[in-house]
Amino acid sequence: MVTGAETRASDSTRIAANHYGTPDEIVSVAAFLPGRKVACFSGVTTPIDGAFMSSGVIKRNMNPKLPC
């Protein structure tokens, strides 16, 4: 049986950032977004996930037969 720690370790190798985001990384993005330099970001949902969603990990976990 795969444990949560094994799953996290396996999944993190498929994330572009190679790790799950830390609280400090999340705070950095949250502090950056309301600034004047990003005024063009309006009405946009910005995922802070280290490219996790685009990595396909969710699809593979739901269907392990998919190729890595």
Backbone hydrogen bonds, N-H to C=O, Kabsch-Sander energy under -0.5 kcal/mol:
donor,donor_aa,acceptor,acceptor_aa,energy
7,T,3,T,-2.4
8,R,4,G,-2.6
9,A,5,A,-2.3
10,S,6,E,-2.5
11,D,7,T,-3.2
12,S,8,R,-2.5
13,T,9,A,-0.8
13,T,10,S,-0.6
14,R,11,D,-1.7
15,I,12,S,-0.7
16,A,50,G,-0.5
17,A,50,G,-1.3
18,N,15,I,-2.2
26,I,22,T,-2.0
27,V,23,P,-2.5
28,S,24,D,-2.0
29,V,25,E,-1.7
30,A,26,I,-2.6
31,A,27,V,-2.5
32,F,28,S,-1.7
33,L,29,V,-2.3
35,G,32,F,-1.7
38,V,35,G,-1.0
39,A,36,R,-1.3
41,F,38,V,-2.0
42,S,40,C,-1.4
46,T,44,V,-0.6
49,D,47,P,-0.7
52,F,49,D,-1.6
55,S,51,A,-0.7
55,S,52,F,-1.1
56,G,53,M,-0.7
57,V,52,F,-0.7
60,R,56,G,-2.3
61,N,57,V,-2.6
62,M,58,I,-1.9
63,N,59,K,-1.9
66,L,63,N,-2.3
